[in-house]
Amino acid sequence: METDRTSDTTGLTETEVEALHEVELGVEWLHRAHGTLLAFHHNTGHAMEHLAAAEALLRESGHDDIADDVRDRYLPRGVVDGDRWSYDLVESFQHGFMDDATAFAERTRREVADGQSHVAERRQEREWKARAEE
């Protein structure tokens, strides 16, 4: 649903505008946290690729015991609680808390501001444009 960027939000109280803004900021920070988890997932994957390469090189150079440790102890192992892989953390966060918080933000916008997002910014945009026209 496309909304008019300059839609009037004057029917909202300052407290409602502030509450909506805080909900939106909370969700935006959750998006940042998701990005951090993705970086963690990708970094973990790269680390595991290096360990896999080390396993092969160790085996090639005659260090089978150490290569076996890499193969048996580190490569199949999860990164949290010994069994959870990094993708599992990403999915749990994304499809759990993040989806719930995003749905809450949508419900809040719908019930408080007729579905309009960024009401604080829209109000600021109108005020600054009006001031520039004076």
Buried (B, 14 or more C-beta within 10 A) or exposed (E): EEEEEEEEBEEBEEEBBEBBBEBBEEBEEBEEEBEEBBEBBEEBEEEBEEEBEBBEEBBEEEBEEBBEBBBEEBEEEBBEEEEEBBBBBBEEBBEEEBEEBBEEBBEBBEEBBEEBBBBBBBBEEBEEEEEEEE
